[in-house]
Amino acid sequence: MRLHYTLRVTLTLLLALGAAALCVALRTPLPWMIGPLVATAMVSMAGLPTQSWAPLRNGGQWVIGAALGLYFTPQVMALVASLWWAILLAIAWALMLGVSFAAVLYRLHAPRLAGVAPDAMRATAFFAGAVGGASEMTLLAERVGARTDLVAAAHSLRLMVVVLVIPFGLQASGLTGVDVTSPGPRIVHPSGLLALGVCTVAGALLMQRLGRANPWFMGSLVVAMGFTMAGITLSAIPVALSNAAQLVIGVSLGVRFTSGFLHTAPRWLASVALGTLVMMGLCAGFAWLLSLGTGLHPVTLLLGTSPGGITEMSITAKVLQLGVPVVTAFQVCRLVAVLLLANPLWHWLRARRARDAAR
């Protein structure tokens, strides 16, 4: 059984590597993530036995977290701190967007999903619509009796749509390379890279022990940020290592699309896909309004406020040079806020509904 598992992981990685190489040749945006994501998803939905190995996914998040942390110089931190009001607005926007999308999902699908109690359907729609991490929202949904399969499917599909539409749209429009912040260290120092690796792994393990969300990304990011803010430059992250990290993250996203994925309430999935496109359009308008008040490029703020995942949007910003620190700060703050507020918000809305019904 172990040999069979190892073979599946190896063949999936080889498929992902071939897809990445093809995307590099075709000059697609984010070739090392999009190629493996699309190829793995297609093969998985075809019923072939693809497999992602959790330690590789964790390692990919660790590398990306460390690479992003190297952008946070004292000057950049001063810029991010000055944007506190915009970050708070973005958090409020994300919560409002999630609640609104959930209301639409409930109205469209409550009459069609036979056998699902109204309260369970409301919970399903709420946590499917929430602009938060897929695993965290699915876990919260399970605790309140929601349909976790629909919640997980909604988040997986939304992430796929965002990761494909935004990078290709930006590349086609030529809106890349607008980052005005320093790209961080460029030279790889083997001893410094080893020290950075040991420290960031320790940070990730501490975050994991504390039960924090995305511990391998967040722990690595925080430690690397600490060094950079203190003016300590240990090493750059090798390009090959960053590419490998994107590859394994792409694989970990692609294997979510199993052979039964398209059979999971097709109308539900269609609504999620269309709703994601609408949300991206609304986020583009919101980003433009924020840009008027902050002076930042609207595309940077689009990535910071878009309904994608923190790792994927930060990678997009890094590869396309679109304001990495700002995007990362917006996405991290939103992730933390949604994780803290989603469950209390659900119970508040539920209690409010109960009071209204009793009148």
C-alpha positions in Angstrom: 0.0 0.0 0.0 2.9 2.4 0.9 4.5 1.7 -2.5 1.3 2.3 -4.3 0.9 5.7 -2.4 4.4 6.7 -3.2 4.0 5.8 -6.9 0.8 7.9 -7.1 2.6 10.9 -5.5 5.6 10.5 -7.9 3.5 10.2 -11.0 1.4 13.2 -10.0 4.6 15.3 -9.5 5.9 14.2 -12.9 2.6 15.2 -14.5 2.8 18.6 -12.7 6.4 19.1 -13.8 5.5 18.4 -17.4 2.5 20.8 -17.2 4.7 23.5 -15.7 7.3 23.1 -18.4 4.6 23.4 -21.1 3.2 26.6 -19.5 6.7 28.0 -19.3 7.1 27.4 -23.0 3.7 28.9 -23.7 4.6 31.9 -21.5 1.4 31.7 -19.4 1.3 33.6 -16.2 2.3 31.7 -13.0 3.4 28.7 -15.1 4.7 26.8 -12.1 1.4 26.9 -10.2 -1.3 27.2 -12.9 0.2 24.4 -15.0 0.2 21.8 -12.2 -3.1 23.0 -10.9 -5.0 22.6 -14.2 -3.3 19.4 -15.2 -3.8 17.7 -11.9 -7.4 18.9 -11.7 -8.2 17.6 -15.2 -6.6 14.2 -14.6 -8.2 13.9 -11.1 -11.7 14.6 -12.5 -11.0 12.0 -15.2 -10.8 9.5 -12.4 -7.1 8.8 -12.4 -5.4 8.3 -9.0 -3.6 11.5 -8.4 -2.1 12.2 -5.0 -0.7 15.2 -3.0 1.7 14.6 -0.2 0.9 16.8 2.8 4.6 17.4 3.8 5.4 18.7 0.3 2.4 21.1 0.4 3.5 22.3 3.9 7.0 22.7 2.5 5.7 24.8 -0.4 3.8 27.1 1.9 6.9 27.4 4.1 9.1 28.5 1.2 6.5 31.0 -0.1 6.0 32.4 3.4 9.7 33.0 3.8 10.1 34.5 0.3 7.2 37.0 1.0 8.6 37.9 4.4 11.8 39.2 2.8 9.8 42.1 1.3 8.9 43.7 4.6 11.6 46.2 5.2 11.1 49.0 7.8 10.1 51.4 4.9 7.5 48.9 3.6 6.1 48.3 7.1 5.7 52.0 7.5 3.7 52.1 4.3 1.6 49.1 5.3 0.9 50.6 8.8 -0.3 53.8 7.1 -2.9 51.8 5.3 -4.6 50.5 8.5 -7.8 52.2 7.6 -7.9 50.7 4.1 -7.2 47.2 5.6 -10.2 47.7 8.0 -12.4 48.7 5.1 -11.2 45.7 3.1 -12.1 43.4 6.0 -15.6 44.9 6.3 -15.9 44.6 2.5 -15.0 40.9 2.6 -17.5 40.2 5.4 -20.3 42.0 3.6 -19.4 40.3 0.3 -19.5 36.9 1.9 -22.9 37.5 3.6 -24.4 38.8 0.4 -23.1 35.9 -1.7 -24.5 33.5 1.0 -27.9 35.1 0.8 -27.9 34.6 -3.0 -26.8 31.0 -2.7 -29.5 30.3 -0.2 -32.3 31.9 -2.2 -31.3 30.0 -5.3 -30.7 26.5 -3.9 -32.8 26.2 -0.7 -35.9 25.0 -2.7 -33.8 22.5 -4.8 -31.8 20.6 -2.2 -34.3 18.1 -0.9 -33.7 16.6 2.5 -31.6 19.6 3.8 -33.1 21.4 6.7 -33.5 25.2 6.2 -31.1 26.0 9.0 -28.5 23.6 7.7 -28.9 25.1 4.2 -28.4 28.6 5.6 -25.2 27.4 7.3 -24.1 25.8 4.1 -24.6 28.9 2.1 -23.1 31.2 4.8 -19.8 29.2 5.1 -19.6 28.6 1.4 -20.0 32.3 0.7 -17.5 33.4 3.4 -14.3 34.8 1.9 -12.0 32.7 4.1 -9.8 29.7 3.9 -11.4 26.5 2.5 -10.3 24.1 5.2 -11.2 26.5 8.1 -14.6 27.4 6.6 -15.4 23.7 6.0 -14.4 22.9 9.6 -16.7 25.7 11.0 -19.5 24.5 8.7 -19.2 21.0 10.0 -19.6 22.2 13.6 -23.0 23.8 12.8 -24.4 20.9 10.8 -23.9 22.3 7.3 -23.3 20.3 4.1 -19.5 20.2 4.2 -19.2 18.7 0.8 -20.9 21.7 -0.8 -18.9 24.1 1.3 -15.6 22.5 0.3 -16.6 22.3 -3.3 -17.6 26.0 -3.4 -14.3 27.1 -2.0 -12.2 24.8 -4.2 -14.1 26.1 -7.3 -13.9 29.7 -6.3 -10.1 29.4 -5.8 -9.7 27.8 -9.2 -11.7 30.5 -10.9 -9.8 33.3 -9.2 -6.3 31.7 -9.8 -7.1 31.3 -13.5 -9.0 34.4 -14.3 -7.0 37.1 -12.6 -3.4 36.2 -13.7 -4.4 35.7 -17.3 -6.5 38.9 -17.3 -3.6 40.9 -15.9 -1.1 39.4 -18.3 -3.4 40.1 -21.3 -4.0 43.7 -20.2 -0.3 44.3 -19.6 -0.9 45.4 -16.0 2.2 43.8 -14.4 5.4 45.1 -12.9 3.8 48.0 -11.0 5.4 47.2 -7.7 7.1 50.3 -6.2 8.6 48.4 -3.2 11.9 46.7 -3.0 11.9 43.1 -4.2 14.1 42.0 -1.3 17.5 40.3 -1.3 18.6 38.9 -4.7 21.7 37.0 -3.7 21.6 33.5 -2.3 24.0 32.8 0.6 24.1 29.1 1.4 24.8 29.6 5.1 22.3 32.4 5.4 19.7 30.3 3.6 20.3 27.4 6.0 19.9 29.8 9.0 16.7 31.3 7.5 15.4 27.8 6.8 16.0 26.6 10.4 14.4 29.7 11.9 11.3 29.7 9.7 10.7 26.0 10.2 10.8 26.6 13.9 8.3 29.4 13.5 6.0 27.2 11.4 6.2 24.3 14.0 5.4 26.8 16.8 2.4 28.0 14.8 1.3 24.4 14.2 1.6 23.6 17.9 -0.5 26.6 18.8 -3.2 25.5 16.4 -3.0 28.5 14.1 -4.5 28.6 10.6 -2.0 28.0 7.7 0.9 27.4 10.2 3.6 26.6 7.6 2.8 29.8 5.7 2.1 32.1 8.6 4.9 30.9 10.9 7.5 31.2 8.1 6.2 34.6 7.0 6.3 36.1 10.5 9.8 34.9 11.2 11.2 36.1 7.8 9.4 39.4 8.4 11.0 39.8 11.8 14.5 39.4 10.3 13.7 41.8 7.4 12.2 44.5 9.7 15.3 44.2 11.9 17.5 44.9 8.9 19.0 41.4 9.0 19.6 40.0 5.5 20.4 36.3 5.6 19.7 35.2 2.0 17.4 35.3 -1.0 15.2 32.4 -1.8 16.5 30.5 -4.9 14.2 30.8 -7.9 14.2 27.0 -8.4 13.0 26.5 -4.8 10.3 29.1 -5.2 9.2 27.4 -8.5 9.1 24.0 -6.8 7.0 25.5 -4.0 4.5 26.8 -6.5 4.4 23.4 -8.2 3.5 21.5 -5.1 0.9 24.1 -4.1 -0.7 23.8 -7.5 -0.8 20.0 -7.1 -2.4 20.3 -3.6 -5.1 22.5 -5.1 -5.7 20.3 -8.2 -6.2 17.0 -6.4 -9.3 18.5 -4.7 -11.2 18.1 -8.0 -12.0 14.4 -7.7 -14.0 12.4 -10.3 -17.2 13.0 -8.4 -16.6 16.8 -8.2 -18.7 17.7 -11.2 -21.5 15.5 -9.9 -21.7 17.5 -6.7 -24.8 19.5 -7.2 -24.0 20.9 -10.7 -26.3 23.9 -10.3 -24.6 24.8 -7.0 -21.2 24.7 -8.7 -22.5 26.8 -11.6 -23.8 29.4 -9.2 -20.5 29.5 -7.3 -18.6 30.0 -10.5 -20.8 32.8 -11.8 -20.9 34.4 -8.3 -17.1 34.3 -8.1 -16.9 36.2 -11.4 -19.4 38.8 -10.1 -17.4 39.1 -6.8 -14.2 39.7 -8.7 -15.9 42.5 -10.7 -17.2 44.1 -7.5 -13.7 43.7 -5.9 -12.2 45.5 -9.0 -14.6 48.4 -8.4 -13.8 48.5 -4.7 -10.1 48.3 -5.4 -10.4 51.3 -7.7 -12.2 53.3 -5.0 -9.5 52.4 -2.5 -6.8 53.4 -4.9 -8.2 56.9 -5.0 -7.7 57.3 -1.2 -4.4 55.4 -0.9 -2.6 56.4 -4.1 -1.7 52.7 -4.7 -2.2 51.0 -8.0 -5.7 49.5 -8.4 -4.3 46.2 -9.5 -2.3 45.8 -6.3 -5.5 46.5 -4.3 -7.5 44.1 -6.5 -5.2 41.3 -5.5 -5.4 42.4 -1.9 -9.2 42.3 -1.8 -10.0 39.6 -4.3 -11.8 36.4 -3.1 -8.8 34.2 -3.6 -6.5 32.4 -1.1 -3.7 34.2 0.7 -1.0 32.0 -0.7 -2.2 32.1 -4.3 -2.8 35.8 -4.4 0.6 36.5 -2.8 2.3 34.3 -5.3 0.5 36.1 -8.1 1.7 39.4 -6.7 5.3 38.1 -6.4 5.5 36.6 -9.9 3.8 39.5 -11.6 5.5 42.2 -9.5 2.3 43.7 -8.2 2.9 45.1 -4.7 3.8 42.0 -2.7 3.8 43.5 0.8 0.5 45.3 0.4 -1.2 42.3 -1.1 0.2 40.0 1.6 -0.8 42.4 4.4 -4.4 42.8 3.1 -4.8 39.0 2.6 -3.3 38.1 6.0 -5.4 40.6 7.9 -8.5 39.5 6.1 -7.8 35.8 6.8 -7.3 36.4 10.5 -10.4 38.6 10.8 -12.7 36.2 8.9 -11.5 33.2 11.0 -12.2 35.2 14.1 -15.5 36.7 13.1 -17.2 34.1 10.8 -18.6 31.9 13.5 -19.8 34.7 15.8 -21.3 36.4 12.8 -23.2 33.3 11.8 -24.6 32.8 15.4 -25.6 36.5 15.5 -27.4 36.3 12.2 -29.1 33.1 13.3 -30.3 34.7 16.6 -31.5 37.8 14.8 -33.5 35.6 12.4 -35.0 33.8 15.3 -36.1 37.1 17.0 -37.6 38.3 13.8 -39.6 35.1 13.3 -40.9 35.3 16.9 -42.4 38.8 16.4 
